[in-house]
Amino acid sequence: MRSAFLGAATGLAVLLTIAPPASAQSTTKTRVVYGWAVRSGNSAMTIVPRGATRSQVGESGLYAWELRGRKGAPLTIRYTGGVDFRQVNRVCGRPSAGHPYDTHDGNAYGTRKCSAAHLGKLLKGRIPVRVEYTGTLVAVRVRELVLP
């Protein structure tokens, strides 16, 4: 926080306190959940939390995620138009087409940047995802997972 002293011609003193923007003041801690996501109304998804393991697929050198048993109650997480959604398929809004049509990084997350509208379109079915969300259950990042 920074204060500035402003003087007036009449001898009045005004003390003005300048605060940094709210985004710089609070560092919001995000949580992560892995699981299958399905649509739950407008701009919301329900995720059944699952255990997730990333492992190598055979001798190919490629990695993929395996979603294991349930790890808690279903979560309903909202998302806005500003959500950072990365999809596996090269064409936004379409289900994964499989290798070599997929775009993913070394951690087996989707890398194709798509909009929240494409996420809503994909959620008509169920998709494997990694979701980073705030304490108020609002998604910050959604990454589609590569499955074996």
C-alpha positions in Angstrom: 0.0 0.0 0.0 1.2 3.5 -0.8 0.1 6.8 0.5 0.5 10.2 -1.2 0.2 13.7 0.4 -1.8 16.1 -1.6 -1.8 19.8 -0.6 -4.3 22.4 -1.5 -3.8 26.1 -2.1 -6.0 26.9 0.9 -3.7 25.0 3.3 -6.0 21.9 3.6 -4.2 18.6 3.5 -5.7 15.5 2.0 -4.2 12.1 2.5 -5.0 9.7 -0.3 -4.2 6.0 0.1 -3.7 4.1 -3.1 -4.2 0.3 -2.8 -3.0 -2.2 -5.4 -5.6 -3.9 -7.5 -7.5 -6.8 -5.9 -5.8 -9.3 -8.2 -2.4 -8.4 -6.7 -3.7 -8.3 -3.1 -5.1 -11.8 -2.8 -3.4 -14.9 -4.1 -6.3 -17.2 -4.7 -5.3 -20.8 -4.1 -6.7 -23.2 -6.7 -7.6 -26.8 -6.2 -7.3 -29.6 -8.7 -9.7 -32.5 -9.5 -9.4 -35.3 -12.1 -12.5 -37.2 -13.3 -15.3 -37.5 -15.8 -17.2 -34.3 -16.5 -20.7 -34.0 -17.8 -22.9 -31.0 -18.4 -25.0 -29.7 -15.5 -27.1 -26.8 -16.7 -25.8 -23.7 -18.4 -22.1 -23.0 -17.8 -21.7 -25.7 -15.2 -20.3 -29.2 -15.1 -20.6 -32.1 -12.7 -17.4 -34.0 -12.0 -17.1 -37.3 -10.2 -13.6 -37.1 -8.6 -11.4 -40.0 -9.5 -7.8 -41.0 -8.8 -5.6 -40.4 -11.8 -2.3 -42.0 -12.8 -0.1 -40.9 -15.8 1.8 -43.8 -17.3 3.6 -44.7 -20.5 1.6 -46.6 -23.1 3.5 -49.7 -24.1 6.8 -49.0 -25.7 5.6 -46.1 -27.7 7.0 -43.4 -25.5 3.6 -41.7 -25.3 1.9 -41.0 -22.0 -1.7 -41.3 -21.1 -3.9 -41.0 -18.1 -5.8 -43.8 -16.3 -8.8 -42.8 -14.2 -9.2 -45.1 -11.2 -11.9 -45.5 -8.6 -14.1 -42.8 -7.1 -12.5 -40.3 -4.6 -15.4 -38.4 -3.1 -18.8 -36.9 -3.8 -19.6 -35.3 -7.2 -18.7 -31.6 -7.6 -20.7 -29.1 -9.6 -18.2 -26.6 -10.9 -19.2 -23.4 -12.8 -17.2 -22.0 -15.7 -17.3 -18.6 -17.4 -16.4 -17.4 -20.9 -12.9 -16.7 -19.7 -12.0 -20.2 -18.7 -8.8 -21.5 -20.1 -9.9 -24.7 -21.9 -7.5 -27.0 -23.7 -8.7 -29.8 -25.8 -7.0 -32.9 -27.3 -8.6 -32.9 -30.7 -7.3 -30.4 -33.3 -10.8 -29.3 -34.2 -12.5 -27.5 -31.3 -15.8 -28.9 -30.1 -15.3 -32.4 -31.4 -14.5 -35.5 -29.4 -11.0 -36.9 -29.4 -10.1 -38.5 -32.7 -7.1 -40.5 -31.6 -3.4 -40.4 -32.6 -2.2 -38.7 -34.9 -5.1 -36.2 -34.9 -4.5 -35.3 -31.3 -2.6 -32.3 -29.9 -1.2 -32.9 -26.5 1.9 -32.1 -24.5 4.4 -34.4 -22.7 2.1 -34.6 -19.6 -0.8 -36.0 -21.8 -3.0 -32.9 -21.5 -4.7 -31.3 -24.4 -3.0 -28.3 -25.9 -5.6 -26.9 -28.5 -6.9 -23.7 -27.0 -10.7 -23.6 -27.4 -13.5 -21.4 -26.1 -16.1 -22.1 -23.3 -18.7 -22.6 -26.0 -16.7 -25.6 -27.3 -16.4 -27.0 -23.7 -20.2 -26.8 -23.4 -20.6 -28.6 -26.7 -18.2 -31.4 -25.6 -20.0 -31.8 -22.2 -23.1 -33.2 -23.9 -21.3 -36.5 -23.5 -18.7 -37.2 -20.8 -15.1 -36.2 -21.1 -12.0 -37.0 -19.0 -10.7 -33.7 -17.6 -8.3 -32.1 -15.1 -10.0 -29.0 -13.6 -8.3 -26.3 -11.6 -11.0 -24.4 -9.6 -11.2 -21.8 -6.9 -12.7 -22.2 -3.4 -16.0 -20.9 -4.8 -16.2 -23.8 -7.3 -15.5 -21.7 -10.4 -13.2 -23.3 -13.0 -10.0 -21.5 -13.9 -8.4 -24.1 -16.2 -9.9 -27.2 -17.8 -7.6 -29.7 -19.6 -8.9 -32.7 -21.5 -6.9 -35.8 -20.7 -5.4 -38.3 -23.2 -6.6 -41.8 -22.4 -4.9 -45.0 -23.5 
